[in-house]
Amino acid sequence: MVPAAGQGIVGIETLKSHAFGIEAAAAINDAPSALAAKCERGVLQQFGEMLDCYSAVAVHASVTPDIQVRAFFAGIEGTRFIRSEARGGDADEVIAEVAADLRAHGALEILQTAGAR
């Protein structure tokens, strides 16, 4: 099962002008988790406003040390789905590969059909 993007990742937000907040966040930042979050969000961003709260989309990334991204897109009715997976050393390349594979296998059609409801 591929979980929704960002599951299990804790985010901390602070003002740019708040030096202590930035220092504290940097001190506890886990670089592999931050990179995984970037990859998961990166795949979603490739589809922009086509995604909403009703989109049956999941993305999971891991960094061990290569970057692995798995994605799952499905129609709301559950009869059509697509899985994609890519691995590599460059986050942007892995994101692009997964997004291209999803598009090549009909992700846009799935999203358009779901949006028509």
Secondary structure, DSSP 8 states (H G I E B T S, - for coil): ----TTTT-------TT-HHHHHHHHHH--HHHHHHHHHHHHHHHTTGGG--TT-EEEEEEEESSSEEEEEEEE-TTSS-EEEEEEEES-HHHHHHHHHHHHHHTTHHHHHHHHHT-
